[in-house]
Amino acid sequence: MQNQIVWPDYDKSILGIPNSFLKHYGAAATHATLPILDEALAKGCKNVVFIVFDGMGIDMLRANLPPDAFLNRHIAQDILSVYPSTTTAAITAFESGLSPIEHGWLGWSCYFKEIDKCVDLFSNNDRATGRSAAETHMANTHMPYTFIGEKIKAAAPDVTVSRVSPFPQTQTHHASTMSEICTHIRAICRQPGQQFIYAYHPHPDQTMHEHGCCVEPIKQLARHINSEMERLCNTLEDALVIITADHGLIDSVEAKLDDYPAISECLAMMPSVDSRAVSFFVKEGMADIFRTRFNAQFDEDFILLTKEEALSRGIFGVGIPHAKALDFIGDFVALAVGALRIRMNTGPFKPKAMHAGITAQEMIVPLILIEREKRP
């Protein structure tokens, strides 16, 4: 059964956040900014703290925290994820200021014709074997981008740019836990001069994949995130804290194409991109047959678009398409609107919740703004 469908709108999306930052610091913004964030930034706080919680959609907050919880009280606006509503596409949009069609990091696992493999973009692993797909990192090699922090530094050299993340990136303050994230942010904000901090935490996404969207472990995690953020913000001064998510999640069940041989026989290769934003490359001459068979089976759970339809609707964003993005989009794209996901891997893990579709649960995320004045 279909849920509420929310189509991407790049004038009201998370893409506006990095572009508001670029505009504020005098760098070129290539997409629409968010006026409410522009207004907050214009107050000129010394410390600008941007925190992304992976998977913390608006539905997760409202279902697992009371309305008067700290985070819920400070939701300034509901905004939308990019499409696909998945970490690979959305985090790269945050970090580059570009839409998915421009930066090319469309989903978890994409087909590289150069090596005839589906490659997990972040890890560079071959999806079929789980081992390294190539000596060079395929996504970094073919779809490099400039981090917005570098653009900010170029336009405003007096601003110190810091990352706080569990991943080993250049000039990153390593933080694997909420406590470590908050410790780094407090220390950086105490340093003299203007500070721009970009922090990322992989939860609640990882926990929601394992347990589902609205169960006790998620409620406990939501309370923990809420209390840690309230404690952090109460210790900061002369700071604007911006909290958001890359996407939300929805409780999901798996469909294996092996169980649908009439559909599988139409495919030139296994599907790719993401389990709820599925790219299908179809055998020559079988496009109409595939469309008929797929819709007969899955029309309540997916909207099937041709590549041309998807591009003309701008679901992957606006701007000059990256050549690899066009490579990754197959003859058809299936956009999830129900509970189903298409099995994309051979591993044993079966997540209870997933993302990348166009349901409200996946697409709507919070823009949380907390201002802390300079103390006398």
Residue pairs with C-beta under 8 A, 6 or more apart in sequence:
1 300
1 338
1 339
2 300
2 301
2 337
2 338
3 250
3 337
3 338
3 359
3 360
3 361
4 359
4 360
5 303
5 337
5 358
5 359
5 360
6 80
6 358
6 359
6 360
6 363
6 364
7 313
7 315
7 358
8 80
8 81
8 82
8 83
8 314
8 315
8 317
8 358
8 363
9 80
10 31
10 32
10 82
10 99
10 314
10 317
10 318
11 32
12 34
12 79
12 80
13 79
13 80
13 81
13 82
14 79
14 80
14 81
14 82
14 90
14 93
14 94
14 244
14 246
14 365
15 31
15 32
15 82
15 93
15 97
15 98
15 99
15 317
16 31
16 32
16 33
16 34
16 37
16 79
17 34
17 37
17 50
17 94
17 242
17 244
17 367
18 93
18 94
18 95
18 96
18 97
18 148
19 29
19 30
19 31
19 32
19 33
19 97
20 29
20 33
20 34
20 37
20 38
20 41
21 41
21 48
21 50
21 148
21 152
21 196
22 28
22 29
22 30
22 97
22 148
22 151
22 152
22 155
23 29
23 33
23 38
24 38
24 41
24 42
24 48
25 152
25 155
25 156
25 159
25 196
26 155
26 156
27 148
27 151
27 152
27 154
27 155
27 156
28 151
29 97
30 97
30 98
30 319
31 97
31 98
31 99
31 318
31 319
34 77
34 79
34 367
36 76
36 77
36 367
36 369
37 242
37 367
37 369
40 76
40 240
40 242
40 369
40 371
41 48
41 240
43 240
43 371
45 238
45 239
45 240
45 371
45 372
46 189
46 193
46 194
46 195
46 238
46 239
46 374
47 188
47 189
47 194
47 195
47 197
47 236
47 238
47 239
47 240
48 194
48 195
48 196
48 197
48 239
48 240
48 242
49 185
49 189
49 195
49 197
49 199
49 236
49 239
49 240
49 241
49 242
50 196
50 197
50 198
50 199
50 242
51 181
51 185
51 199
51 200
51 201
51 229
51 241
51 242
51 243
51 244
52 91
52 94
52 198
52 199
52 200
52 201
52 243
52 244
52 245
52 246
53 201
53 203
53 204
53 225
53 243
53 244
53 245
54 87
54 91
54 200
54 201
54 202
54 203
54 204
54 205
54 206
54 245
54 246
55 203
55 204
55 205
55 206
55 208
55 245
55 246
55 247
55 248
55 249
55 355
56 204
56 205
56 225
56 244
56 245
56 248
56 365
56 366
57 81
57 245
57 247
57 248
57 249
57 361
57 362
57 363
57 364
57 365
57 366
58 75
58 78
58 248
58 364
58 365
58 366
59 213
59 248
59 360
59 361
59 364
60 204
60 208
60 213
60 214
60 218
60 222
60 245
60 248
60 249
61 69
61 71
61 72
61 75
61 222
61 366
62 72
63 213
63 214
64 214
64 218
64 219
64 221
64 222
64 223
65 71
65 72
65 219
65 222
65 223
65 226
66 72
67 73
69 223
69 226
70 226
70 227
70 229
70 230
70 233
71 225
71 226
71 229
71 230
71 243
71 366
71 368
74 243
74 368
74 369
74 370
75 366
75 367
75 368
76 367
76 368
76 369
77 366
77 367
78 364
78 365
78 366
78 367
79 244
79 364
79 365
79 366
79 367
80 363
80 364
80 365
81 90
81 245
81 246
81 247
81 248
81 362
81 363
81 364
81 365
82 89
82 90
82 93
82 99
82 100
82 316
82 317
83 89
83 100
83 277
83 315
83 316
83 317
83 335
83 358
83 363
84 100
84 106
84 107
84 273
84 274
84 276
84 277
84 356
84 357
85 246
85 247
85 248
85 277
85 355
85 356
85 357
85 358
85 362
85 363
86 107
86 108
86 246
86 247
86 274
86 276
86 277
86 355
86 356
87 108
87 205
87 246
87 247
88 105
88 106
88 107
88 108
88 121
88 122
88 274
89 100
89 105
89 106
89 107
90 246
90 247
91 200
91 246
92 98
92 100
92 103
92 105
92 145
93 99
93 100
93 103
93 317
94 148
94 198
94 246
95 145
95 147
95 148
95 198
96 102
96 103
96 145
96 146
96 147
96 148
97 148
97 151
98 145
98 317
98 319
99 316
99 317
99 318
99 319
100 106
100 316
100 317
100 325
101 311
101 314
101 316
101 317
101 318
101 319
101 321
101 322
101 325
102 317
102 319
102 320
102 321
102 322
102 325
103 143
103 145
103 322
103 325
104 139
104 142
104 143
104 322
104 323
104 324
104 325
104 328
105 121
105 139
105 143
106 273
106 274
106 277
106 279
106 316
106 325
106 328
106 329
107 121
107 272
107 273
107 274
107 277
107 279
107 328
107 356
108 120
108 121
108 122
108 273
108 274
108 275
108 344
109 118
109 119
109 120
109 121
109 127
109 272
109 273
109 274
109 344
109 345
110 118
110 119
110 121
110 139
110 272
110 273
110 279
110 324
110 328
111 117
111 118
111 119
111 269
111 272
111 279
111 281
111 327
111 328
111 330
112 118
112 119
112 133
112 138
112 142
112 324
112 327
113 327
114 138
114 142
115 133
115 134
115 138
117 126
117 127
117 128
117 133
117 134
118 126
118 127
118 128
118 269
118 270
118 272
119 125
119 126
119 127
119 133
119 134
119 138
119 139
120 126
120 127
120 133
121 138
121 139
122 139
124 132
124 133
124 134
124 137
124 138
124 139
125 131
125 132
125 133
126 132
126 133
127 272
127 344
127 345
128 346
130 347
142 324
143 322
143 324
148 198
149 161
149 163
149 196
149 198
150 161
152 159
152 161
152 196
153 159
153 161
156 194
158 193
158 194
159 193
159 194
159 195
159 196
160 188
160 191
160 193
160 194
160 195
160 196
161 171
161 196
161 198
162 171
162 173
162 184
162 188
162 195
162 196
162 197
162 198
163 169
163 171
163 172
163 173
163 197
163 198
163 199
163 200
164 172
164 173
164 175
164 181
164 184
164 185
164 188
164 197
164 198
164 199
164 200
165 172
165 173
165 174
165 175
165 198
165 199
165 200
166 174
166 175
166 176
166 200
166 201
166 202
167 200
168 174
173 184
173 188
174 180
175 181
175 183
175 184
175 199
175 201
178 201
178 224
178 225
178 228
179 228
181 199
181 201
182 228
182 231
182 232
184 199
185 197
185 199
185 232
185 236
186 232
186 235
186 236
188 195
188 197
189 195
189 197
189 236
189 237
189 239
203 221
203 225
204 218
204 221
204 222
204 225
205 249
205 355
207 217
207 218
207 221
208 218
208 249
208 352
208 353
209 249
209 351
209 352
209 353
209 354
210 217
210 351
210 352
211 217
211 218
211 352
211 353
212 218
212 251
212 352
212 353
213 249
213 250
213 251
213 353
213 361
214 251
229 241
229 243
229 370
232 241
233 239
233 241
233 370
233 372
234 372
236 372
237 372
237 373
237 374
237 375
238 372
238 373
238 374
238 375
239 371
239 372
240 369
240 370
240 371
240 372
241 368
241 369
241 370
241 371
241 372
242 367
242 368
242 369
243 366
243 368
243 369
243 370
244 365
244 366
244 367
244 368
245 365
245 366
246 365
247 355
247 356
247 362
247 363
247 365
248 355
248 361
248 362
248 363
248 364
248 365
249 353
249 354
249 355
249 361
249 362
250 339
250 353
250 354
250 355
250 357
250 359
250 361
250 362
251 339
251 352
251 353
252 276
252 339
252 340
252 341
252 351
252 352
252 353
252 354
253 339
253 340
253 341
254 275
254 340
254 341
254 342
254 343
254 350
255 298
255 301
255 340
255 341
255 342
255 343
256 343
257 263
257 264
257 267
257 270
257 271
257 342
257 343
258 264
260 293
260 297
262 293
263 290
263 293
263 294
263 297
266 282
266 283
266 286
266 289
266 290
266 293
267 280
267 281
267 282
267 283
267 290
268 281
268 282
268 283
268 284
269 281
271 278
271 279
271 280
271 330
271 342
271 344
272 278
272 279
272 281
272 328
272 330
272 344
273 279
273 328
273 329
273 333
274 344
274 356
275 341
275 342
275 343
275 344
275 354
275 356
276 335
276 336
276 340
276 341
276 342
276 354
276 355
276 356
276 357
276 362
277 333
277 334
277 335
277 336
277 356
277 357
278 302
278 333
278 334
278 336
278 342
278 344
279 328
279 329
279 330
279 332
279 333
280 290
280 294
280 330
280 331
280 332
280 333
280 334
281 330
281 331
282 290
282 330
282 331
282 332
287 306
287 331
287 332
290 331
290 332
291 304
291 332
294 302
294 304
294 332
294 334
295 304
298 304
298 334
298 340
300 338
301 336
301 337
301 338
301 339
301 340
302 334
302 335
302 336
302 337
302 338
302 340
303 334
303 335
303 337
303 358
304 332
304 333
304 334
304 335
305 313
305 315
305 332
305 333
305 334
305 335
306 331
306 332
306 333
307 329
307 330
307 331
307 332
307 333
310 316
310 329
310 333
311 321
311 329
315 333
315 335
316 325
316 329
334 342
335 357
335 358
336 356
336 357
336 358
336 359
336 362
337 357
337 358
337 359
341 354
355 362
356 362
357 363
